Structure formats: structure tokens, C-alpha cells
Amino acid sequence: MKIKRNVMAATALALTTAAVFATQPATAATQAATQAAAVCPTGYLCLQPSAPSAKAVLVKQGDSRSFSGGLQVSQVSNQTGVAYCVSSTPYGYTLGAKKTATRTHTVLSVKPAGVCAA
């Protein structure tokens, strides 16, 4: 009887745990942010293309990169020690060190921040 009670208790615990995780809201943006932050190495600016299976584009700290025709991204993660100017459509912005921008936009170029063009 003791073994049967242990099995039943373990089963109940597993079902309760599964139910708790199943009821937790997990948005695609949250999952993408967690995944991107985990895969963007320190010392790089990472651009995650909007295409689900596309690999992130990595730009080493201090480097600039231009994208002919633009690169549609869902997230830009700056895991460097410097801010970056992100020229994009429909807007340009400065992305601070250790910051992430999660929004769909088309990036034209990135460069270490000095004075970013408006």
C-alpha cells in the first residue's frame, strides 16, 4: 500500500505542476525575448530576423553593418558595452548597452552610437 500511495502522490504532483505551467500565459514576444537574450553572446549586437527559422545576425561590438534593402527583424538585442544607433523604417532609435528592442521593423544599418541621425 505504501508504494501505491507514493505512486499516487507523485502522479498528483506531476499533474498539478503540469496544470500550473499550462495556465501560465506565455506570449510569443516573451518567449522570443527569452530565447534571443539567451542566444545573443556578450560583446555582440544581435538582430533576429522576423522569419521563424532565420538565424540571428551578429555584429561584434564596435563594428557597423548595413543591410541593402533592409533586414526585417522582430528583435534587436545589444549585449555590448556601448549604445548603438539603429537606422530603420519606420523609425530610427538608439539602443543602449545591455538593452533589447522587441518590435517588428526593417533595419537599414547599425553603428556604435556617437550622434545618431534623427
Buried (B, 14 or more C-beta within 10 A) or exposed (E): EEEEEEEEEEEEEEEEEEEEEEEEEEEEEEEBBEEBBEBBEEEBBBBBBEEEEBEBBBBEBEEEBEBEEBBBBBBBBBBBEBBBBBBBEEEBBEBBBEEBBBEEBBBBBBBBBEEBEE
